[in-house]
Amino acid sequence: MTEPTCPNCSVAGVENITSKESIERSKTRQPWYLIVHCNQCGHVYDIIAKHVFSQPIAPSLVLPKLR
């Protein structure tokens, strides 16, 4: 089976890929994102959003026209 290899330091193995929560937090104390990186050299593979702002959708009520 092929193991992932870090492109920066060439260390192999999925056990060397770790993640760390961001220092920045939401009002509910959730981390904003995760940083996926090599635990040997620090090469960053990806940044994954955990806390996403969304626009609240107001309910719409459509009333029929009175005749």
N, CA, C, O and CB atoms as a CASP TS submission, in Angstrom:
PFRMAT TS
TARGET T0000
AUTHOR 0000-0000-0000
METHOD Language model
MODEL 1
PARENT N/A
ATOM      1  N   MET     1       0.839  -1.175   0.000  1.00  0.00           N
ATOM      2  CA  MET     1       0.000   0.000   0.000  1.00  0.00           C
ATOM      3  C   MET     1       0.889   1.243   0.000  1.00  0.00           C
ATOM      4  O   MET     1       1.908   1.285   0.689  1.00  0.00           O
ATOM      5  CB  MET     1      -0.957  -0.005   1.217  1.00  0.00           C
ATOM      6  N   THR     2       0.509   2.225  -0.753  1.00  0.00           N
ATOM      7  CA  THR     2       1.263   3.458  -0.858  1.00  0.00           C
ATOM      8  C   THR     2       0.959   4.374   0.323  1.00  0.00           C
ATOM      9  O   THR     2      -0.201   4.584   0.676  1.00  0.00           O
ATOM     10  CB  THR     2       0.952   4.165  -2.177  1.00  0.00           C
ATOM     11  N   GLU     3       1.993   4.906   0.918  1.00  0.00           N
ATOM     12  CA  GLU     3       1.859   5.837   2.043  1.00  0.00           C
ATOM     13  C   GLU     3       2.011   7.268   1.533  1.00  0.00           C
ATOM     14  O   GLU     3       2.794   7.514   0.615  1.00  0.00           O
ATOM     15  CB  GLU     3       2.915   5.533   3.152  1.00  0.00           C
ATOM     16  N   PRO     4       1.265   8.224   2.120  1.00  0.00           N
ATOM     17  CA  PRO     4       1.473   9.621   1.722  1.00  0.00           C
ATOM     18  C   PRO     4       2.867  10.086   2.125  1.00  0.00           C
ATOM     19  O   PRO     4       3.360   9.740   3.199  1.00  0.00           O
ATOM     20  CB  PRO     4       0.402  10.536   2.357  1.00  0.00           C
ATOM     21  N   THR     5       3.489  10.862   1.269  1.00  0.00           N
ATOM     22  CA  THR     5       4.838  11.360   1.502  1.00  0.00           C
ATOM     23  C   THR     5       4.826  12.880   1.470  1.00  0.00           C
ATOM     24  O   THR     5       4.241  13.480   0.568  1.00  0.00           O
ATOM     25  CB  THR     5       5.828  10.798   0.453  1.00  0.00           C
ATOM     26  N   CYS     6       5.465  13.499   2.446  1.00  0.00           N
ATOM     27  CA  CYS     6       5.544  14.954   2.515  1.00  0.00           C
ATOM     28  C   CYS     6       6.417  15.463   1.366  1.00  0.00           C
ATOM     29  O   CYS     6       7.536  14.983   1.184  1.00  0.00           O
ATOM     30  CB  CYS     6       6.112  15.416   3.891  1.00  0.00           C
ATOM     31  N   PRO     7       5.917  16.433   0.588  1.00  0.00           N
ATOM     32  CA  PRO     7       6.722  16.948  -0.523  1.00  0.00           C
ATOM     33  C   PRO     7       7.900  17.805  -0.071  1.00  0.00           C
ATOM     34  O   PRO     7       8.801  18.092  -0.859  1.00  0.00           O
ATOM     35  CB  PRO     7       5.851  17.751  -1.447  1.00  0.00           C
ATOM     36  N   ASN     8       7.895  18.214   1.201  1.00  0.00           N
ATOM     37  CA  ASN     8       8.947  19.097   1.702  1.00  0.00           C
ATOM     38  C   ASN     8      10.113  18.318   2.315  1.00  0.00           C
ATOM     39  O   ASN     8      11.274  18.576   1.999  1.00  0.00           O
ATOM     40  CB  ASN     8       8.371  20.056   2.733  1.00  0.00           C
ATOM     41  N   CYS     9       9.792  17.355   3.201  1.00  0.00           N
ATOM     42  CA  CYS     9      10.866  16.646   3.907  1.00  0.00           C
ATOM     43  C   CYS     9      10.949  15.157   3.571  1.00  0.00           C
ATOM     44  O   CYS     9      11.848  14.466   4.050  1.00  0.00           O
ATOM     45  CB  CYS     9      10.680  16.805   5.388  1.00  0.00           C
ATOM     46  N   SER    10      10.019  14.657   2.752  1.00  0.00           N
ATOM     47  CA  SER    10       9.990  13.267   2.265  1.00  0.00           C
ATOM     48  C   SER    10       9.698  12.231   3.337  1.00  0.00           C
ATOM     49  O   SER    10       9.915  11.043   3.098  1.00  0.00           O
ATOM     50  CB  SER    10      11.293  12.936   1.628  1.00  0.00           C
ATOM     51  N   VAL    11       9.219  12.627   4.501  1.00  0.00           N
ATOM     52  CA  VAL    11       8.812  11.647   5.505  1.00  0.00           C
ATOM     53  C   VAL    11       7.523  10.985   5.023  1.00  0.00           C
ATOM     54  O   VAL    11       6.637  11.657   4.495  1.00  0.00           O
ATOM     55  CB  VAL    11       8.615  12.315   6.915  1.00  0.00           C
ATOM     56  N   ALA    12       7.417   9.655   5.205  1.00  0.00           N
ATOM     57  CA  ALA    12       6.266   8.909   4.696  1.00  0.00           C
ATOM     58  C   ALA    12       5.415   8.393   5.843  1.00  0.00           C
ATOM     59  O   ALA    12       5.921   8.089   6.923  1.00  0.00           O
ATOM     60  CB  ALA    12       6.723   7.742   3.809  1.00  0.00           C
ATOM     61  N   GLY    13       4.117   8.297   5.592  1.00  0.00           N
ATOM     62  CA  GLY    13       3.201   7.709   6.563  1.00  0.00           C
ATOM     63  C   GLY    13       2.103   8.665   6.979  1.00  0.00           C
ATOM     64  O   GLY    13       2.332   9.852   7.212  1.00  0.00           O
ATOM     65  N   VAL    14       0.896   8.109   7.068  1.00  0.00           N
ATOM     66  CA  VAL    14      -0.252   8.919   7.445  1.00  0.00           C
ATOM     67  C   VAL    14      -0.152   9.402   8.896  1.00  0.00           C
ATOM     68  O   VAL    14      -0.769  10.405   9.256  1.00  0.00           O
ATOM     69  CB  VAL    14      -1.538   8.126   7.246  1.00  0.00           C
ATOM     70  N   GLU    15       0.610   8.706   9.719  1.00  0.00           N
ATOM     71  CA  GLU    15       0.776   9.119  11.118  1.00  0.00           C
ATOM     72  C   GLU    15       1.539  10.433  11.251  1.00  0.00           C
ATOM     73  O   GLU    15       1.539  11.047  12.318  1.00  0.00           O
ATOM     74  CB  GLU    15       1.497   8.033  11.897  1.00  0.00           C
ATOM     75  N   ASN    16       2.189  10.865  10.175  1.00  0.00           N
ATOM     76  CA  ASN    16       2.923  12.133  10.187  1.00  0.00           C
ATOM     77  C   ASN    16       2.082  13.322   9.731  1.00  0.00           C
ATOM     78  O   ASN    16       2.553  14.459   9.747  1.00  0.00           O
ATOM     79  CB  ASN    16       4.141  12.021   9.311  1.00  0.00           C
ATOM     80  N   ILE    17       0.829  13.061   9.321  1.00  0.00           N
ATOM     81  CA  ILE    17      -0.078  14.136   8.938  1.00  0.00           C
ATOM     82  C   ILE    17      -1.001  14.404  10.119  1.00  0.00           C
ATOM     83  O   ILE    17      -1.777  13.537  10.520  1.00  0.00           O
ATOM     84  CB  ILE    17      -0.894  13.773   7.645  1.00  0.00           C
ATOM     85  N   THR    18      -0.911  15.599  10.666  1.00  0.00           N
ATOM     86  CA  THR    18      -1.715  15.947  11.836  1.00  0.00           C
ATOM     87  C   THR    18      -2.477  17.243  11.566  1.00  0.00           C
ATOM     88  O   THR    18      -2.281  17.900  10.543  1.00  0.00           O
ATOM     89  CB  THR    18      -0.821  16.091  13.099  1.00  0.00           C
ATOM     90  N   SER    19      -3.344  17.587  12.505  1.00  0.00           N
ATOM     91  CA  SER    19      -4.082  18.839  12.369  1.00  0.00           C
ATOM     92  C   SER    19      -4.044  19.592  13.690  1.00  0.00           C
ATOM     93  O   SER    19      -3.878  19.003  14.758  1.00  0.00           O
ATOM     94  CB  SER    19      -5.544  18.578  11.930  1.00  0.00           C
ATOM     95  N   LYS    20      -4.199  20.893  13.594  1.00  0.00           N
ATOM     96  CA  LYS    20      -4.180  21.767  14.762  1.00  0.00           C
ATOM     97  C   LYS    20      -5.313  22.766  14.623  1.00  0.00           C
ATOM     98  O   LYS    20      -5.533  23.311  13.542  1.00  0.00           O
ATOM     99  CB  LYS    20      -2.805  22.492  14.912  1.00  0.00           C
ATOM    100  N   GLU    21      -6.037  23.011  15.716  1.00  0.00           N
ATOM    101  CA  GLU    21      -7.119  23.987  15.697  1.00  0.00           C
ATOM    102  C   GLU    21      -6.546  25.394  15.716  1.00  0.00           C
ATOM    103  O   GLU    21      -5.485  25.644  16.288  1.00  0.00           O
ATOM    104  CB  GLU    21      -8.070  23.775  16.891  1.00  0.00           C
ATOM    105  N   SER    22      -7.267  26.307  15.079  1.00  0.00           N
ATOM    106  CA  SER    22      -6.824  27.697  15.051  1.00  0.00           C
ATOM    107  C   SER    22      -6.945  28.325  16.434  1.00  0.00           C
ATOM    108  O   SER    22      -7.739  27.887  17.267  1.00  0.00           O
ATOM    109  CB  SER    22      -7.638  28.501  14.027  1.00  0.00           C
ATOM    110  N   ILE    23      -6.150  29.348  16.657  1.00  0.00           N
ATOM    111  CA  ILE    23      -6.225  30.104  17.911  1.00  0.00           C
ATOM    112  C   ILE    23      -7.487  30.951  17.919  1.00  0.00           C
ATOM    113  O   ILE    23      -8.112  31.140  18.962  1.00  0.00           O
ATOM    114  CB  ILE    23      -4.969  30.998  18.101  1.00  0.00           C
ATOM    115  N   GLU    24      -7.863  31.468  16.734  1.00  0.00           N
ATOM    116  CA  GLU    24      -9.058  32.284  16.612  1.00  0.00           C
ATOM    117  C   GLU    24     -10.286  31.432  16.886  1.00  0.00           C
ATOM    118  O   GLU    24     -10.386  30.301  16.409  1.00  0.00           O
ATOM    119  CB  GLU    24      -9.142  32.931  15.217  1.00  0.00           C
ATOM    120  N   ARG    25     -11.224  31.979  17.659  1.00  0.00           N
ATOM    121  CA  ARG    25     -12.429  31.240  18.042  1.00  0.00           C
ATOM    122  C   ARG    25     -13.675  32.067  17.774  1.00  0.00           C
ATOM    123  O   ARG    25     -13.636  33.296  17.732  1.00  0.00           O
ATOM    124  CB  ARG    25     -12.371  30.840  19.521  1.00  0.00           C
ATOM    125  N   SER    26     -14.783  31.354  17.594  1.00  0.00           N
ATOM    126  CA  SER    26     -16.067  32.015  17.422  1.00  0.00           C
ATOM    127  C   SER    26     -16.612  32.395  18.799  1.00  0.00           C
ATOM    128  O   SER    26     -15.996  32.108  19.825  1.00  0.00           O
ATOM    129  CB  SER    26     -17.069  31.101  16.654  1.00  0.00           C
ATOM    130  N   LYS    27     -17.768  33.038  18.801  1.00  0.00           N
ATOM    131  CA  LYS    27     -18.402  33.406  20.073  1.00  0.00           C
ATOM    132  C   LYS    27     -18.758  32.179  20.897  1.00  0.00           C
ATOM    133  O   LYS    27     -18.841  32.262  22.122  1.00  0.00           O
ATOM    134  CB  LYS    27     -19.656  34.237  19.820  1.00  0.00           C
ATOM    135  N   THR    28     -18.968  31.050  20.246  1.00  0.00           N
ATOM    136  CA  THR    28     -19.291  29.800  20.946  1.00  0.00           C
ATOM    137  C   THR    28     -18.047  28.971  21.251  1.00  0.00           C
ATOM    138  O   THR    28     -18.148  27.799  21.611  1.00  0.00           O
ATOM    139  CB  THR    28     -20.263  28.972  20.117  1.00  0.00           C
ATOM    140  N   ARG    29     -16.869  29.588  21.105  1.00  0.00           N
ATOM    141  CA  ARG    29     -15.571  28.987  21.432  1.00  0.00           C
ATOM    142  C   ARG    29     -15.153  27.858  20.483  1.00  0.00           C
ATOM    143  O   ARG    29     -14.275  27.062  20.816  1.00  0.00           O
ATOM    144  CB  ARG    29     -15.607  28.459  22.838  1.00  0.00           C
ATOM    145  N   GLN    30     -15.781  27.788  19.303  1.00  0.00           N
ATOM    146  CA  GLN    30     -15.395  26.809  18.292  1.00  0.00           C
ATOM    147  C   GLN    30     -14.232  27.372  17.472  1.00  0.00           C
ATOM    148  O   GLN    30     -14.220  28.566  17.170  1.00  0.00           O
ATOM    149  CB  GLN    30     -16.604  26.447  17.370  1.00  0.00           C
ATOM    150  N   PRO    31     -13.257  26.538  17.109  1.00  0.00           N
ATOM    151  CA  PRO    31     -12.161  27.050  16.266  1.00  0.00           C
ATOM    152  C   PRO    31     -12.689  27.415  14.885  1.00  0.00           C
ATOM    153  O   PRO    31     -13.592  26.757  14.366  1.00  0.00           O
ATOM    154  CB  PRO    31     -11.021  26.002  16.143  1.00  0.00           C
ATOM    155  N   TRP    32     -12.132  28.455  14.294  1.00  0.00           N
ATOM    156  CA  TRP    32     -12.572  28.890  12.974  1.00  0.00           C
ATOM    157  C   TRP    32     -12.126  27.910  11.893  1.00  0.00           C
ATOM    158  O   TRP    32     -12.851  27.683  10.925  1.00  0.00           O
ATOM    159  CB  TRP    32     -12.035  30.286  12.670  1.00  0.00           C
ATOM    160  N   TYR    33     -10.943  27.330  12.052  1.00  0.00           N
ATOM    161  CA  TYR    33     -10.433  26.425  11.025  1.00  0.00           C
ATOM    162  C   TYR    33      -9.447  25.432  11.622  1.00  0.00           C
ATOM    163  O   TYR    33      -8.980  25.605  12.748  1.00  0.00           O
ATOM    164  CB  TYR    33      -9.767  27.216   9.893  1.00  0.00           C
ATOM    165  N   LEU    34      -9.135  24.388  10.856  1.00  0.00           N
ATOM    166  CA  LEU    34      -8.112  23.403  11.191  1.00  0.00           C
ATOM    167  C   LEU    34      -6.974  23.550  10.196  1.00  0.00           C
ATOM    168  O   LEU    34      -7.199  23.782   9.009  1.00  0.00           O
ATOM    169  CB  LEU    34      -8.688  21.950  11.179  1.00  0.00           C
ATOM    170  N   ILE    35      -5.759  23.414  10.685  1.00  0.00           N
ATOM    171  CA  ILE    35      -4.576  23.441   9.829  1.00  0.00           C
ATOM    172  C   ILE    35      -4.048  22.011   9.751  1.00  0.00           C
ATOM    173  O   ILE    35      -3.647  21.439  10.764  1.00  0.00           O
ATOM    174  CB  ILE    35      -3.476  24.439  10.380  1.00  0.00           C
ATOM    175  N   VAL    36      -4.048  21.435   8.550  1.00  0.00           N
ATOM    176  CA  VAL    36      -3.545  20.079   8.333  1.00  0.00           C
ATOM    177  C   VAL    36      -2.106  20.210   7.867  1.00  0.00           C
ATOM    178  O   VAL    36      -1.827  20.847   6.851  1.00  0.00           O
ATOM    179  CB  VAL    36      -4.422  19.281   7.287  1.00  0.00           C
ATOM    180  N   HIS    37      -1.180  19.594   8.629  1.00  0.00           N
ATOM    181  CA  HIS    37       0.246  19.797   8.342  1.00  0.00           C
ATOM    182  C   HIS    37       1.076  18.563   8.651  1.00  0.00           C
ATOM    183  O   HIS    37       0.608  17.629   9.303  1.00  0.00           O
ATOM    184  CB  HIS    37       0.777  20.976   9.137  1.00  0.00           C
ATOM    185  N   CYS    38       2.327  18.572   8.170  1.00  0.00           N
ATOM    186  CA  CYS    38       3.299  17.524   8.474  1.00  0.00           C
ATOM    187  C   CYS    38       3.848  17.788   9.879  1.00  0.00           C
ATOM    188  O   CYS    38       4.263  18.906  10.184  1.00  0.00           O
ATOM    189  CB  CYS    38       4.459  17.483   7.403  1.00  0.00           C
ATOM    190  N   ASN    39       3.849  16.765  10.727  1.00  0.00           N
ATOM    191  CA  ASN    39       4.340  16.994  12.094  1.00  0.00           C
ATOM    192  C   ASN    39       5.861  16.965  12.196  1.00  0.00           C
ATOM    193  O   ASN    39       6.409  17.207  13.272  1.00  0.00           O
ATOM    194  CB  ASN    39       3.759  15.958  13.026  1.00  0.00           C
ATOM    195  N   GLN    40       6.545  16.675  11.104  1.00  0.00           N
ATOM    196  CA  GLN    40       8.009  16.665  11.104  1.00  0.00           C
ATOM    197  C   GLN    40       8.593  18.025  10.703  1.00  0.00           C
ATOM    198  O   GLN    40       9.491  18.545  11.366  1.00  0.00           O
ATOM    199  CB  GLN    40       8.522  15.583  10.157  1.00  0.00           C
ATOM    200  N   CYS    41       8.069  18.590   9.610  1.00  0.00           N
ATOM    201  CA  CYS    41       8.653  19.841   9.107  1.00  0.00           C
ATOM    202  C   CYS    41       7.684  21.019   9.117  1.00  0.00           C
ATOM    203  O   CYS    41       8.104  22.164   8.948  1.00  0.00           O
ATOM    204  CB  CYS    41       9.156  19.635   7.708  1.00  0.00           C
ATOM    205  N   GLY    42       6.392  20.752   9.314  1.00  0.00           N
ATOM    206  CA  GLY    42       5.413  21.827   9.368  1.00  0.00           C
ATOM    207  C   GLY    42       4.792  22.194   8.036  1.00  0.00           C
ATOM    208  O   GLY    42       4.029  23.158   7.965  1.00  0.00           O
ATOM    209  N   HIS    43       5.093  21.453   6.977  1.00  0.00           N
ATOM    210  CA  HIS    43       4.510  21.731   5.663  1.00  0.00           C
ATOM    211  C   HIS    43       2.985  21.691   5.778  1.00  0.00           C
ATOM    212  O   HIS    43       2.424  20.720   6.287  1.00  0.00           O
ATOM    213  CB  HIS    43       5.016  20.704   4.595  1.00  0.00           C
ATOM    214  N   VAL    44       2.316  22.743   5.305  1.00  0.00           N
ATOM    215  CA  VAL    44       0.859  22.830   5.397  1.00  0.00           C
ATOM    216  C   VAL    44       0.239  22.200   4.160  1.00  0.00           C
ATOM    217  O   VAL    44       0.516  22.606   3.031  1.00  0.00           O
ATOM    218  CB  VAL    44       0.395  24.304   5.552  1.00  0.00           C
ATOM    219  N   TYR    45      -0.618  21.185   4.396  1.00  0.00           N
ATOM    220  CA  TYR    45      -1.328  20.521   3.305  1.00  0.00           C
ATOM    221  C   TYR    45      -2.615  21.258   2.958  1.00  0.00           C
ATOM    222  O   TYR    45      -2.939  21.431   1.783  1.00  0.00           O
ATOM    223  CB  TYR    45      -1.639  19.071   3.675  1.00  0.00           C
ATOM    224  N   ASP    46      -3.350  21.692   3.983  1.00  0.00           N
ATOM    225  CA  ASP    46      -4.644  22.310   3.732  1.00  0.00           C
ATOM    226  C   ASP    46      -5.103  23.062   4.970  1.00  0.00           C
ATOM    227  O   ASP    46      -4.621  22.817   6.076  1.00  0.00           O
ATOM    228  CB  ASP    46      -5.686  21.254   3.321  1.00  0.00           C
ATOM    229  N   ILE    47      -6.037  23.977   4.770  1.00  0.00           N
ATOM    230  CA  ILE    47      -6.711  24.673   5.863  1.00  0.00           C
ATOM    231  C   ILE    47      -8.196  24.433   5.652  1.00  0.00           C
ATOM    232  O   ILE    47      -8.742  24.750   4.595  1.00  0.00           O
ATOM    233  CB  ILE    47      -6.358  26.228   5.901  1.00  0.00           C
ATOM    234  N   ILE    48      -8.850  23.870   6.668  1.00  0.00           N
ATOM    235  CA  ILE    48     -10.246  23.470   6.560  1.00  0.00           C
ATOM    236  C   ILE    48     -11.099  24.345   7.470  1.00  0.00           C
ATOM    237  O   ILE    48     -10.854  24.421   8.674  1.00  0.00           O
ATOM    238  CB  ILE    48     -10.421  21.975   6.916  1.00  0.00           C
ATOM    239  N   ALA    49     -12.100  25.003   6.895  1.00  0.00           N
ATOM    240  CA  ALA    49     -12.998  25.852   7.676  1.00  0.00           C
ATOM    241  C   ALA    49     -13.870  24.995   8.580  1.00  0.00           C
ATOM    242  O   ALA    49     -14.424  23.985   8.147  1.00  0.00           O
ATOM    243  CB  ALA    49     -13.874  26.721   6.751  1.00  0.00           C
ATOM    244  N   LYS    50     -13.988  25.408   9.845  1.00  0.00           N
ATOM    245  CA  LYS    50     -14.880  24.713  10.777  1.00  0.00           C
ATOM    246  C   LYS    50     -16.067  25.583  11.153  1.00  0.00           C
ATOM    247  O   LYS    50     -17.179  25.086  11.331  1.00  0.00           O
ATOM    248  CB  LYS    50     -14.121  24.298  12.036  1.00  0.00           C
ATOM    249  N   HIS    51     -15.830  26.878  11.272  1.00  0.00           N
ATOM    250  CA  HIS    51     -16.887  27.802  11.664  1.00  0.00           C
ATOM    251  C   HIS    51     -17.221  28.660  10.455  1.00  0.00           C
ATOM    252  O   HIS    51     -16.384  29.428   9.980  1.00  0.00           O
ATOM    253  CB  HIS    51     -16.459  28.684  12.889  1.00  0.00           C
ATOM    254  N   VAL    52     -18.434  28.530   9.962  1.00  0.00           N
ATOM    255  CA  VAL    52     -18.827  29.229   8.743  1.00  0.00           C
ATOM    256  C   VAL    52     -19.951  30.199   9.076  1.00  0.00           C
ATOM    257  O   VAL    52     -20.932  29.837   9.725  1.00  0.00           O
ATOM    258  CB  VAL    52     -19.268  28.227   7.636  1.00  0.00           C
ATOM    259  N   PHE    53     -19.792  31.440   8.620  1.00  0.00           N
ATOM    260  CA  PHE    53     -20.847  32.429   8.799  1.00  0.00           C
ATOM    261  C   PHE    53     -21.907  32.195   7.730  1.00  0.00           C
ATOM    262  O   PHE    53     -21.592  31.993   6.558  1.00  0.00           O
ATOM    263  CB  PHE    53     -20.281  33.885   8.724  1.00  0.00           C
ATOM    264  N   SER    54     -23.136  32.224   8.141  1.00  0.00           N
ATOM    265  CA  SER    54     -24.210  32.059   7.168  1.00  0.00           C
ATOM    266  C   SER    54     -25.216  33.192   7.317  1.00  0.00           C
ATOM    267  O   SER    54     -25.392  33.761   8.394  1.00  0.00           O
ATOM    268  CB  SER    54     -24.904  30.688   7.341  1.00  0.00           C
ATOM    269  N   GLN    55     -25.851  33.490   6.233  1.00  0.00           N
ATOM    270  CA  GLN    55     -26.863  34.525   6.243  1.00  0.00           C
ATOM    271  C   GLN    55     -28.180  33.888   6.687  1.00  0.00           C
ATOM    272  O   GLN    55     -28.629  32.910   6.089  1.00  0.00           O
ATOM    273  CB  GLN    55     -26.998  35.203   4.839  1.00  0.00           C
ATOM    274  N   PRO    56     -28.790  34.432   7.718  1.00  0.00           N
ATOM    275  CA  PRO    56     -30.083  33.864   8.114  1.00  0.00           C
ATOM    276  C   PRO    56     -31.124  34.152   7.028  1.00  0.00           C
ATOM    277  O   PRO    56     -31.198  35.256   6.489  1.00  0.00           O
ATOM    278  CB  PRO    56     -30.547  34.443   9.488  1.00  0.00           C
ATOM    279  N   ILE    57     -31.898  33.161   6.737  1.00  0.00           N
ATOM    280  CA  ILE    57     -32.933  33.314   5.721  1.00  0.00           C
ATOM    281  C   ILE    57     -34.255  33.562   6.431  1.00  0.00           C
ATOM    282  O   ILE    57     -34.755  32.711   7.167  1.00  0.00           O
ATOM    283  CB  ILE    57     -33.017  32.056   4.792  1.00  0.00           C
ATOM    284  N   ALA    58     -34.803  34.731   6.197  1.00  0.00           N
ATOM    285  CA  ALA    58     -36.074  35.085   6.819  1.00  0.00           C
ATOM    286  C   ALA    58     -37.188  34.303   6.131  1.00  0.00           C
ATOM    287  O   ALA    58     -37.195  34.171   4.907  1.00  0.00           O
ATOM    288  CB  ALA    58     -36.335  36.622   6.735  1.00  0.00           C
ATOM    289  N   PRO    59     -38.122  33.789   6.914  1.00  0.00           N
ATOM    290  CA  PRO    59     -39.230  33.067   6.268  1.00  0.00           C
ATOM    291  C   PRO    59     -40.078  34.032   5.440  1.00  0.00           C
ATOM    292  O   PRO    59     -40.319  35.172   5.836  1.00  0.00           O
ATOM    293  CB  PRO    59     -40.113  32.351   7.328  1.00  0.00           C
ATOM    294  N   SER    60     -40.511  33.557   4.310  1.00  0.00           N
ATOM    295  CA  SER    60     -41.352  34.406   3.476  1.00  0.00           C
ATOM    296  C   SER    60     -42.767  33.854   3.488  1.00  0.00           C
ATOM    297  O   SER    60     -42.982  32.649   3.362  1.00  0.00           O
ATOM    298  CB  SER    60     -40.802  34.493   2.026  1.00  0.00           C
ATOM    299  N   LEU    61     -43.693  34.724   3.635  1.00  0.00           N
ATOM    300  CA  LEU    61     -45.100  34.358   3.673  1.00  0.00           C
ATOM    301  C   LEU    61     -45.788  35.085   2.546  1.00  0.00           C
ATOM    302  O   LEU    61     -45.791  36.315   2.488  1.00  0.00           O
ATOM    303  CB  LEU    61     -45.751  34.697   5.045  1.00  0.00           C
ATOM    304  N   VAL    62     -46.365  34.320   1.659  1.00  0.00           N
ATOM    305  CA  VAL    62     -47.049  34.899   0.515  1.00  0.00           C
ATOM    306  C   VAL    62     -48.545  34.721   0.733  1.00  0.00           C
ATOM    307  O   VAL    62     -49.040  33.602   0.866  1.00  0.00           O
ATOM    308  CB  VAL    62     -46.584  34.240  -0.827  1.00  0.00           C
ATOM    309  N   LEU    63     -49.251  35.836   0.768  1.00  0.00           N
ATOM    310  CA  LEU    63     -50.698  35.809   0.952  1.00  0.00           C
ATOM    311  C   LEU    63     -51.385  36.008  -0.397  1.00  0.00           C
ATOM    312  O   LEU    63     -50.936  36.814  -1.212  1.00  0.00           O
ATOM    313  CB  LEU    63     -51.149  36.897   1.964  1.00  0.00           C
ATOM    314  N   PRO    64     -52.464  35.278  -0.630  1.00  0.00           N
ATOM    315  CA  PRO    64     -53.173  35.471  -1.897  1.00  0.00           C
ATOM    316  C   PRO    64     -53.880  36.837  -1.905  1.00  0.00           C
ATOM    317  O   PRO    64     -54.276  37.359  -0.863  1.00  0.00           O
ATOM    318  CB  PRO    64     -54.202  34.324  -2.128  1.00  0.00           C
ATOM    319  N   LYS    65     -54.020  37.384  -3.093  1.00  0.00           N
ATOM    320  CA  LYS    65     -54.697  38.675  -3.221  1.00  0.00           C
ATOM    321  C   LYS    65     -56.189  38.508  -2.944  1.00  0.00           C
ATOM    322  O   LYS    65     -56.816  37.540  -3.374  1.00  0.00           O
ATOM    323  CB  LYS    65     -54.470  39.277  -4.632  1.00  0.00           C
ATOM    324  N   LEU    66     -56.731  39.469  -2.222  1.00  0.00           N
ATOM    325  CA  LEU    66     -58.164  39.456  -1.945  1.00  0.00           C
ATOM    326  C   LEU    66     -58.911  40.009  -3.143  1.00  0.00           C
ATOM    327  O   LEU    66     -58.453  40.960  -3.777  1.00  0.00           O
ATOM    328  CB  LEU    66     -58.494  40.271  -0.672  1.00  0.00           C
ATOM    329  N   ARG    67     -60.057  39.422  -3.460  1.00  0.00           N
ATOM    330  CA  ARG    67     -60.845  39.886  -4.606  1.00  0.00           C
ATOM    331  C   ARG    67     -61.994  40.703  -4.183  1.00  0.00           C
ATOM    332  O   ARG    67     -62.760  41.172  -5.025  1.00  0.00           O
ATOM    333  CB  ARG    67     -61.330  38.746  -5.420  1.00  0.00           C
TER
END
